[in-house]
Amino acid sequence: MTAELDVVAVAVFAAFFALVTVLGFVAARWRRPTTLAHLDEWGLGGRKFGTWVTWFLLGGDVYTAYTMIAVPALVYGLGAYGFYAVPYAIIVYPLVFLVMPVLWKVAHAKGHVTAADIVHARFPSRPLELAVAATGVIATMPYIALQLIGMAAVIHALGLQGELPLVAAFIVLALYTYSSGLRAPALIAFVKDTMLYIVVLVVVVVVPLELGGFGAIFEAADKAFRAKGAGGILLEPSQYLPYASLALGSTLALFLYPHALTGVMASASADTIRKNAILLPAFSLLLGLVAFLGFMGHAAGLEISDSNHVVPALLKAYFPGWFTGFAFAAIAIGALVPAAIMSIGAANLFTRNFWKAYIDPNVTPAGEARIAKRTSLVVKFGALLVILYLPTQFAIYLHLLGGMWILQTFPALILGLFVPHWFRAEGLLAGWVVGFSGGTFLAWWNGFKPVHTIVLGETSLTLYIGLLALAANLLVALLVSGVMAMGSRNGSLSIGKS
């Protein structure tokens, strides 16, 4: 989508971007600790975030710029199938209520900073710890890159061409994250979430009035899908199972990502997490309204070459420059907050579970903080290079793989937390190898589509590849763990008899 330079929109965008830049650097003095030269302070905000700070932080963490761009784009392209993001964002919170307070208590009691720390404490195996840590970093990198895709979409819609504005924005992000750590995105999240709520609520009121109401929007979208012979405002029967499996798999994966766990571990108490599990579904309402923008794009008759442009085009078509600038700023800031948390989560993993485990076991707390800061810079600029020098579709493919990859840590982290006696470290590592490699192969075999069809006689089942890989992972983990346990018992019996 090419666009002429909108001076008013650019001015408003720049003003709000300047505001959050100032907040990012001021955050180093917000609830200032004795020192930021400690991973608990730089990487977890001192583990003191209360209910409201955590609510905004997790909201800014989970509901990102790519959500604002990609979910409407998916609905615009596929119709009702794209709404799978809505049910999974609802059903995830009961699981958060039940599971995450237990995880928080373990992490708080033992000083754990990462998921891999918790896994290593349960199963003292460096290879398993490294597998969990590496999976977290690998799955996070394309997620950060996709925030850049969302930011680039609105920057180009403003009429700012070239990559320099995007590079400048990420340099600013890198600097204030380096300076303030997790406190920066936590403080900026207040602004980001408030702005996004304003934008979405205004759009879902104003645009339907302009288009003749919600009934007219559904009718126009239905005609558009029928005309192109794909998609629809309702699911086809053949889509029920893949839709449900995508929702379930995404539910299990969401809070395994390092950025989501970072927000959980930064909470002040287990009760803070429970309260947030009750309050966070308010963001699911926002997500449902955001998804509906995809249908509005059809009703508006937008002429776009890329479905990722549907939201920017819709805003530019129905709103004056000042509001467009405000809305684009909200989306861009919606990229900065999660990108900062993601880079911090990845940096924590590298520092604790690679650098300290293999390079410098005696590293001081100040040394850990220093390594994490530097790593966060490398992670951000690595994601930037992906966007600048590789096709955008490459990052999208990696993101589809990311959910499948991070699911392979579920047995070691979540099941290992509640039923550790079911598993041995060797079994969990074998399961991870099978799930990670097998899922990656299936994704490649299917052209990087997220689902795979299994044919059983005359019956065919289409399921999310992440769930298929997780099932194989669990089966192997349980079998190998069982064999190892039997071997240990037989060995003990033999020694006893001798």
N, C-alpha and C positions, 0 to 999 in steps of 0.2 A: 504494500500500500504506500504510494507516494503521497506526500502532503506538503502544502505550502507552509512557510513559517508563520505561525500564529504568535505574534509578539505578546499579546495580552496573556495567552495561555502559558507561554514560556516564562514570563515575568512572575506569574503566580506560582508556577512549578518551582522556579528558582528560589522564591522566597521561602516556601515550605521546606525545600531541600536544605537551605541555609539554616533554618530553624532546627532541624533534626541533627545537622552537623554540629551546631553549638551544643545541643543536648548530649550528643555522643561524647564530646570532650568534657563537658561539665559532669557527666556521670562518674568520672573518676573521683569526684569529691562528694558524690551522693552516698550517704551512709558510709562515709570514709572509714576504712579500717586502719589499724596501726600501720599496715603495709599491704600493698598489692602483690608483693613478691612471694606469693604462696598460691599453690594451685587451688586451694579451697576458696581463696578470695578472688583471684583473677578469673578462674574457670568456673566457679560455682557461686559467685556473689556472696561468699561468706556463709552459704547455706542458711540464710535468714529471711528469704522472701516470704511474706505473708500471703493471705488469701487473694487480695486484689492484685498485688504485683504478679503473683504466679498466674492468675487468670489472664491478665494482659500478656504476660510473657508466653504462656503456652498457646494462647490465641494467636499471637504474632508468629509463633513458631510453627504451628500446624496449618494455619490459613494464610497462604503466602501469595506473592505476586503471580506465581505460576498458576495457583488456584484460580485467581481472578481472571487470568487469560485462558488457561487450558480447559477448565471445566465448561465454560460457555462454548468454547471452540469445539469440544467433544460433543456437546448437545447439538450445536449447530450442524455438525457433520453427521452424527449418528442418531440423533433424536433421543428418545427415552433411555436408551442404553447408557448414555453418558451420565445419567442420574445415579449410577451405582455409588458415586462418591457420597451421596446424601445419606443412605442408610448405614453405610459403614462408619460415617462420622457420628451417627447416633448410637449404634450398638457398641462402639468402642468404650464409651464412658462407664458403663457398668463393670467392664473388665478392669478399667483403670481404678475404679473404686475398690475392687476386691484385691487386685494384684499389687498395684504400685505402692500402697502404704507399707506392705511387707518388704518390698524391695528397698524402700526408703529407710526403714528401720535397720535393715542389714547394712546398708551403705553408711548410714550415720554412725552406727555403733563401731564399725571397723575402719572408718575413714576412707571408704572406697570412693573413687571419683568416676569410674567407668564401669560399663557392663562387664568388660573383660576382667576387671579387678574382682567383681563378685564371683564370676565363673572360676577364676583361679583359686579363690578362697574355698569354694565348694569342692573343686576337683583340682588338686595341685599338679597341674600339667602345663608346662610352658607351651608346648605345641598347640594345645587346645585354647589357651589364653591368646596366643598369637592369631589363631584362626578367627576367633571372635573379634579381636581388635581390627585385624585386616579387613574383615567383612564390613565392619562399621565404617571404616575410612573409605573403602571402595564404593559402598552404597551411597555415601554422602556426597562424594565428588560430583556426580552428575546432577544431584539435587541442587547443589549450589549453582552449577552451570545453568540450570533451568530457571533459577531466579533471574539470571542475567538475560535470558530470553524474554521473560516478562518485562523486565526493565527496558530492554532494547525496543520492544514493541511500542511502548508509550513514548519513548524518546524520539523514535523515528516518526510517530504519528504527530508529534509536535512540529515536525518539519526540520528537526536537527539531524542532518545527514552525517555519515561517517561514523567511525568507532570512537573518536576522541571523547565525546560526552560520556559514553559508557565507561571508558577507561578512567576518566577523571572521577566519576561517581564511585568506582570501586577503589580507587586510591584513597579517597576520603574515608570510605568504609574501613579499609585496612588500617588506616592510621588511628581512628578513634577506637577500634576494637583492640588494637595493640595497646593503646593507652589505658582504656577503662575496663577491658574484659567483659564479662557477662553483664555488668551493670549498664553498659551502653545500650544494648538491645532491650534490656528490661525497661529502661526509662523511655526510650523511643517508642516502645510498643504501646504506651499510653496514647501517644499521638496517632500512631498508625491505625490502631483498632478503632479509635473514635472517628477518624477520617473515613475509614472504609464503611463503617456503619452509616454515616451521613450520606456517602455517595450511593450506596446500594439502595437505601430507603428512598432517596430522592428519585433515582432512576426508575424503580419499580412503581412509583406513583406517576411521574411525569410522562414517561414513554408510553405506557398503556393508554393514558388519556389522549395522547397524540395519535395512537394507532387504532382507536375505536374500542378499547377495552380488552380484557383478557380473552373473551370468547373469540374476538376477531384475530387475536394473536395465535391462538391454538388452530383456528381454521386456516389461516395463512400458512402456518408452519406445516400443517398436515398436507396441504396442497403442494407445497414445495418438496416435501419428501416423496410424495406420490409421483411428482413429475420426474424426479431423478431416479426413482425406482429403488431407493435405499433409505433405511431409517424410517422413523415414524414417531408420532407423539405417544404411542403405546408400544410396549414390548411385544414382540412376536413370541409365540410359544417356544420356539427353538432358542430364544434368548434367555429364558427364565433361569436355567441352570448356570450358564456362564455368568450371568448378571449376579446371581446369588453367590457364586464361588469367588468372583472378583471382590464383592463386598466383604465376604468373610475373610478372605486372604488379606485384604487391605486392613481390616480390623486388627488381625493378629500382628501385622507388620508395623503399624503406625508407631506404637510406643516402644518398639525395639530400636528405632533409629537413634543414633547418638544425640541428635539435637533434642528430641523429645525426652530422652532419659536425663539429659543435662538439666532441662527445666524441672523435672521431677526431683532430682537430687539437690537442686538449689532451694527447694521449699523448706520452710522453717520447721514443719512437723508433718507427721502422718495425717493428722486431722486437716491440715491445709490441703493436702492432696485429695482427701475425701470430699471436702467442700468444693474443690474445683471440679471433681467428677460430677457433682450435682449442677454446678453453674456453667460449665463449658458447653453443654448442649445449646445454649443460646447462640453460639457461633454456627451450629448446624442449621438454624433458621436462616442465618445470613447466607450460608452455603447454598441452600435450596433456592433462595432468591437470585443468587449469582448464576446458578445453573440455568435459571429461567431466561436469562439474557440471551442464551443461544436461540431460543424460539423467537424472541423479539427481533433478532437479526434477520430471520426469514420474513417476518411480518413487515419489517422496514424496507425490504427489497434492497438490502445492501449489496453493492458490487465489490467483492473482495476476492483476491487471488489465493489468500491463505486464511484458513478459519481462525488462526490465532489473532487476526486483526478484527474479529467481530466486535469485541467490546470497545476498543479505541474508535472504530468507525461509528458505532452506535452513539457514543458520547459526542463525537464531533458533529454528527448529523442533527442532534436534538438539543444541544446545550450551547450557551454562549461561551466565549473564550475563557472567561474567568473561572467558570465552573469546570470546564474541561481541564484547565491547568490544575485546579484543585484535585480533580478526580485522578488525573495522571500522576500527580504527586503522591496521592494515597497509594496507588499501585506500585510506584517506584519505591516508596518507603516500605511497602509490603514485601519488597525484595531484600531490602537492607537488613531488616530485623532477622528473618530466618537465616539469611546468608551468614550473618555474624555468629549466630548461635551454632549453626552447622560447622563453621570453621573452628569454633572453640571446642565443640564436641570431638571433632576429628583430631584436633591438636592435643586434647587431653588423652585420647587413646594412644597416639604416637608416643607421647611423653611417658605415660605410665607403663604401657604394655609393650613397648619396643625399646625406647631409650633406656629407661630405668631397668628393664628386665634383662637387656642384652649388652648395652653399651656402657652404662655407668650405674651399677647397682647402688653406689653410695652417694648419688647425686643429692644435694641439699634441697630443701623446699624452695629456696630462692632460685636454685639452678633449674628445678622443674618448671617454675613459672617462666623463666627466661626461655627455655627450650619450647614451651607451649606457645609463647608469644611469637617466636620466630616461625614455628610450624604453621600457625594460623595464617601468617602472611603467605607462605608457600602454597597452602591449600587454596586460598582465594585466587592467587595469580595462576595457579594451575587450572582452576575452573575458567578463569578469564581467557586463557590460551585456548581452551577447548572451543569456546564460542568464537574466538577471533580466527582460528586457523583450521577448524574442522567443520564439516557440514552440521547444521543445526540438528538434522535428523539423527546424527550420531549421538548427540546428548540425549535426545528423546528415547532412542533405543536403550541406552545405558540406564535411563530412569526406569523404564519398564523392567529391566533386569534387576535394578536396585531393590525393588520390593520383594522379588523372589530371593535375592541373595540374603537380605536381612532376615527373612523368615527362617533361614537355616540356623540362626542363633537361638531360636525359640526353645528347642529342647534343652540346650545347655544353660540358658539364662532363666527362663520361666519355670520349666519343669524341674530343672536342677535346684531351683529355689524351694519348691514345695515337696518334691518326691526324689531327693538326691539318691536314695537307696535303690532306685530303679536302674541307675546308670553307673557305668565306669567311664573314666576319662577316655580310655581307648575306644569304647563304643561310641561316645559322643563325637569324637574326632572322626571315626570311620563314617558315621552318619552324616556329618558335615561335608566330608569329601564327596560322598555319593549325591547328597542333595544339591550341593553347590555346582559340581561339575555336570551332573545329570540335568539339572534345571537349566543351566546355561546352554547345554547342547540342544535340549528341547526348544528353547527360545530361538536359537539359531535355525534349527530345522524348520520352524514355523514362520520364518521370515521376521522374527522379533515381535510377532503378535503375542499378546499376554495369555492367550488360551490355547489349549491343545485338545484335539478330539480323539477319544479312545473308542475303538470299535469292538464290541463284544457280541459276536454273532450278528443278529439283525438289529441290535441296539447300539446306538452311539451316544457317548457322553462327552460334552465339551466343558472343560474345567480350566480354572486358572492354573497356569503352570507352577506358580509358587506353592499352591496346595499340593499338587502332585509331587513336587520335589520334597516338600516337608513330610509327606506320607512315606516316601522312600527313606528319607533321613531317619525318621522315627523307627521304622521297621529295622533298618540296619543297626541303629544305635541300641535298640532293645536286644536284638539277636546277639550282637557282639558282646554287649554287657553281660547277657545271660551266660554265654560261653565262658567269658573270663571269670565270672563268679563261680561257675561249676568247676572250672580248672583250679581255682583257688581252694575250694572246698575239698576237692579230690587230693590236692597236694597236701593239705592239712591232715586229711585222714591217713595218707600214706606215711607222713612223718610220725603221726600218733602211733600207728601200728609198729613201725620200726623201733 
